[in-house]
Amino acid sequence: MLEILVVDDEPSILESLRDILEDEGYRVKCVASGEEALNLVEEGPPDLVLLDVWLPGIDGLEVLSRLRETYPHLPVIIISGHGTIEMAVKAVKLGAFDFLEKPLSYDRVVVSVKNALRFKSLEEENLRLRARFEEPGLTGDSPAIREVKTLIARVAPTEATVLIQGESGVGKEVAARMIHRLSLRSQGPFVEVNCAAIPETLIESELFGHEKGAFTGATQARKGKFDQAHRGTLFLDEVGDMSLSAQAKVLRVLQEKRFQRVGGDRLIEVDVRVIAATNKDLKAEMEAGRFREDLYFRLNVVPITIPPLRERPEDIPLLVEEFLDELSRHSGLGRKVVAPEVLEALKRHSWPGNVRELKNLIERLVIISPGQEITLNDLPREFLEEVENPPEEQPPWFEVDSFKEARELFEREFLRRKLEAVGGNISHLARAVGLRRSYLHRKLKALGLSREGQ
């Protein structure tokens, strides 16, 4: 049900507007001063405000100005019993949706309210559509990324809780936004909480909100992230850093779909889909007593693991092109290109910072490179050292623990290369390696190197 706040110091006007709006199916709150209105909106903005100009204390136009600064998309309809053209123009310039004169007409109020709410709905839809087209997705065509994209497409339309795992910088938030964008909740809000960036003493207030006076400094009631994400998606980033007390409350919300604000006793029902992400090993955290096992299983309904960039170097050229396109649109430096040898150097790098590190490097190269082509000379020194001194490729027998397996791998590789060198002639090979032809023939067959085994 849509909520409308009515602000007027005349009790008869408040009563009249309440009756009109409740008859139309709206939930109505009434206050008699600008200070009360600002405090109430701070607790949680309504869908629309009907605001009188002449109020005790802060006047209506000052309230309007403050509301537009903090809540630019909140529609406000100004009402006045002493309206002038000059005042109406000033109100509209400050951002009022409409200006109504007293005595108020039932039909005029209803039409203005419906128009304002319809405009707000269209404006929100426009913002969502713009965000949908502008938000990036997971870039890459490697088998690992294709698998992640397929899993996202399958889980997004459901209501399942998702746990996204991966190193810092791999794109966990991007994956979470993709899930939201493809879900049935895409019209609702996407609210992010970085659990690692919020002090332990404030995490519960951040998640669940607080009532006025709940703790020192809580001068106003405040909605939490669960409230803000109602009918949408709540993204708990770095959930492994959440305190055990907050974990217990999150688990309860997931189970009961309701919670209490800090310092409050009223139960607030909420409809939220939770997506969590972490760069920690939550099983190890559970064993250490730092993460609740019951919450882990509640979050880990559908696990998604995003591989680090070093495991999918074939995606680097696509990512580089994407970052170059993005920078050309916003930097004013033009569209630069990357030399092929630079791409090869980027593929050999280990990328401890993953996609985020690559993006930062490309931005740096676009800025510092003097020409339109980024060359090896533009790369940082550590990249040049990797090009000049590439790591030696370990032979395959270094990858196994068993001596028997290592010996077989060595014999196969040794004889394969020698066989190629003599053009496949076994007699020549026997003489070259000092083995009897009959024994060598059996050995080649056992190793899968004879013509029968090839």
N, C-alpha and C positions, 0 to 999 in steps of 0.2 A: 504494500500500500504506500503510495506517495505521501510525503510529509511536507506540510506547509507551515511556516512560522509567520505569525501575524504580530506586528509591533505597533501598538497604539496606546496612548494614555487615556482614552475614553472607553470606559467599561461597556457602554452600549454598542460602540463600534466593534469591539472585540467579540461581544456576544453575537452580534449580527453576522459578522464574517465567519465565525465558527459555525453557525447554523447553515449558512450558505454553502460553505466548503465541505462540511461533513455530509450534507445532503448529496453532494456530488461524488462522495466516496473517498475523500481525502482524510488523512489523519492530520489534526490541527493542534499546534501549540501556540499559546498566547502569552506575551509579555508586555509590560507597560513602559519600558525604558530602553534606550539604546545600549546601556551597559549590560542589562540583562540579555538583550539580544545577542551581543557579541560573545558573552560567556556561554550562552546556549549553543551558538554555532560552533564555538571552539570544541565543545564536547562531541559534536558530530553534525556536520552541515545538513540542513534539510534539502528538499528538492527545489524549494522556491521560498522567497520571502516577500510578504506584503508589508511595506514600511511607511509609517506616517512621517511627515517632515517635521512637524512641531512636537518635540518630545522634551521632557525635563532632562537636564544634564546635556549629554551629547545629542545634537539634533540629527534628524534623519539623513541629511546629506553627508554629514561626517561619518555616520554609520555605513552609508552606502560606499563612500570612498575607501573605508577600511576593508569592507567586505570584498570589494573589487581587487584590492591588493593581494589578499590572502586566498580568495576563492574566485578567480576570474570567470569561471564557467557557471557560477551560481546565479540564476536569474532573480532580479529584484524588481518588484513593481512598487512605485512610489504612489502614496495616496495623500491628499491634502484637502483641507477645508478652505484654504485661502490660496488657492493656486493662481499663478500668473503665468503668462507665456514665458517670461524670463526665467522663472523657477523651473518650468517644465523643460526648457532648453538646457538649463544647467544640469538637471537631473539626468537627462539623456546623455549629455556629454560625459558625465561621471560614470555612465555605464548602465543606467536604469533601462529595463526592457520596455516599460510603459509608465504612463502617468495618469492616475485616476483622480477625479475631483469628487469631493463630498457634496451633497449626499450621494452615496454609492448606489448605482443601479445593479440589481441582481444579475441581469443578463450581461451587463458590461464587465462585471467582475469575473463571471464564469468564462466569458470569451477570452478575456485578457490572460487569465490563469492558464487556460488550455493552450493558447497560442505560445505562451512563454515555455510551458513544459514541452510542447511539441518542438519548439526551436532548440531547447536544450538537448532533447533526444537526438535530433538531427546533427547537432554540433558534436555530440559524443560519438555518434556513429561515424561521422567524418574523420574524427581523430583516430578511432579504432581502425578504420580502413586505411588511413595514411600510415599508421604504425605497422599494419599487416604487410604493406608493400615495401616499407622502408627497412623493417627489421631483417637482419641477416639470418641465414640458416647455416647449418654445418656444411662447409665447403670441402669438397673432395670426392674422388671417384675410386678410392682404394677399396678393396673388399671389406676392410674393417669398417670404414665409414658408411659404405652401402648397407652393411648389416645393421649399424646403429640407426640409420635413417628408416630402414624397414621396420625395426622394432618401435621407433617413435610413431610411425604411421599407424601401427597396430594398436598401441596402447593409448594414443591421444584421445580417441572418441569415447573411451571408457571412463569410469570414475576411479580407477585403480590408483593407489598411492605408488609413486615412483621414487626409487633411490638411484641417483646418478653418481657414479664413482669415476675418479680419474685424477691425475696430477693437476696442480695449479696451472691455469692457462690453457687447458685443452679445449675449453668451450662448454663447460657444464651449464652456465647460465643461458647460453645460446640454445642448448638442447632443451632446457626447461621452457624457454619462451616458445620454441617450436611446438612443444607438447600443448602449451596453452593455446597457441594460435590455431592448432588443428583440432582442438577439443570443442565440445558442446558448450563450454564456458567462455568461448572466445569473446563474447560480447561483454563479459564481466571484467573486473579488474585483475591485473597481474601485480601482486605485491611481493616485494623482495625483502628478506631480512638476512643480513650478514651476521650470523651468530658469533663469528670470531671478532667482529669489530665493536661489539656492544659489551660493556663491563658486566660482570656476573651480577652485580647488584641491581642493574637496570634491565636485564633481559626479560624478566617477567612483566615488568611495566610496558616494555616495548611490544611484547607479544599480545598481552591481554588488556592493556590500558590500565588506567588508575582513576580513582575517585579523588575529588578535591580533598586535600589534607591527608591523603594516604601515607605520605612521608614528607620529610623536610624538602621544600621546594615544589611540592605538588600544589601549586596555587589554583590550578584549574583542573577539572575533570578532563580526561583525554582518552580517545579511542585507541585501541591497540591494533596491531597488524591483522589479527584474526577478524576483528570488526571491519577493517578496511577492505579485506579480501572477500567479504560476504558475496556469495554467488559467483565467485571467481576462483583464482588460483593463488595459493600462498607458497612462495619459494623459500625454503629454509636452507640458505647457502651455508656451507661449513657447519653442518648440524653436529658434527663430532666435537665441536668446541662448546656446545651448550651445557650448562650446569645440570647436575643430576636433579635438582628440585624443579628446574624448568622442564626437563625431560619428562618428569612425572606428570606435570600439568598438560604438556602437549599430548601425551598419551591419553589422558582423560578426555581431552577435547576430541581427539580422533575417535574415541569409543562412544562418547555421549553426545557429541555435536553441540555442546554448550559449555560455558565457563563463567567465572566471576572475575570482575576487574579487581586489581590490587586495591585493598581497602574497602571493597564493596561486598554486599551480600545478595545482590540481585543476579539471578541466573540469566545469561544472555545466550539465546540460541543462534547458531551460526551454520551456514552451509558453505563449506570451503573444501576444495581439493588441495591436498598437500603434495608438493614435490620437494624432495630433500636432495642435497648434494654434499659430498665430502671428498677431501683428498687424503683422508686417514683410513687405516684399516680398522673398520668398526669391530670386527671380530677380536682383534688384538686389544682394542679399547674395552670391549666387554670383559675379556679375561683379566684386564688390569683394574676392573671395577669402575671405569670412568664412563661407561655407556650402558644403558639399561637394555637387557636382552629382549624384554617384551616390546620396547619401543623399536628396536632394530627389526624385529619380525613384522611389526606393524607398518614400518616404512618400506621394508624390502619386499613388497608384494611383487613389483616388477623391477628387477635390477637392470640398469643400463651402465655399461662400462665404456668410456670414451678412451681410445688408445692414445698414448703420447705421440707427438709429431715424429720422433725418431723412428717409430715403428711403421710409419706410413710416408716415407720421403717422396713417393710418387704424387702425393697431394700438394707438395710445395709449389710447383709451377702454377697451379690453379689458385692457391691462396695468394701468391705474389701478384697475379693479374688482378684479383679482386681488390687487394690493398692499393695497387697502383690506380685502378679506376676510382676508388673512393677518394684517394688523395688528390687526383686531378680535378675532382669536383669541388673540393673544399680548400685546397692549398693555394690555388692561383699560380702554381709553378708549371702548369702544363702536364701533358701525359707523357711520362718517361717510359723507356723500355729497359729491359734487363738483358745483358749479354748472356749467351748460352753458357759460357764458362762460369759465370756468376751463379747461375741456377745449379750447375753441377757442384759448385763449392757449397751452396746452401744445403743441398741434399746430403752432403757428407758431415754436416755439423750435427752435434748431439741434441741441441735445443733443450736445455734444462728448463727454460721458461715456456716451452711449447709455442702454441700459436700466438700467444700474447707477445712473446719475445720476437717472433718473426715479424709481426706487425710493427712493433716499435723499431726494428732494424730497417724495414722498408721505408718507414717515414723518415728516419735519419738519413738514409741514402738519397731519398728524393730531395731532401733539403740541401745536403752538402755536395752532391755530385754536380760538377760544373757544366756538363753537357746534357743532352737529352737521352744519352745512353749511360746506364750504370755499368761500370766495368770493374774488373778485379782490383784495380788501383783504388777504387772507392771503398772497398771492404775494410772492416777493422783488421788489425794486425793478426788477431788469433785465427781469423778465417784464411788469411794469406799463408800462415804457418801450416794450416791443415792442408792447403793446396800444395805447398812446397814439400811437406813431409807427411804424405798420407800414411795412415796407420797400416802396418803390414797385415795382410790378410792371413789369418791363422789357417793352417791346413786342417782338413776335416777331422783327422785323428786326434786333434787337440780338444775336440768337443765332447769326447766320450771318456768315461771313467775306467772301463774294462780294458785291460791290456790286450786281451784276445781280439776285441772289436777294433782297437786302434791298429793292431798289426794287420788285420784284414783290410782295413781302410787304406793303410799305407801300401800294402802289396797291390791292391787293386789300382790305386792311382799311379803307382810306379810303373806297373806293367802296361796300363792304358797308355801312358805317355810314350813309353818305349815302343809299343806296338804301332802307334801313330807314326813314330819317327822312321820305322822300317817299312812303312806302307802296308802293314798288315801281314807281312811275311813271317810266319812262325819260325821257320828254319833260321832266318837271319836274326830274329829276336833271341832264339836259344843261344846262338853263338855270342850275341852282344851281351847277354846277362849271365852267361856261364852255366846254363841249365840244360839237362838232357831234353830233347824234343818231346819225348813221350810224357815226362813229368810236367813239362811246361804246358803241354796241351791239356792235361788233366787240371792243372792249376787255373788256367784261363777259363776252362769250363765251369769250375767251381766258383770262380769270381764273377761269372756272367760276362766274360770278355771274349769268349770264342764266338765264331760266326753263328753257332747254334744258339748261343745265349744272347745274341744281340738282336 
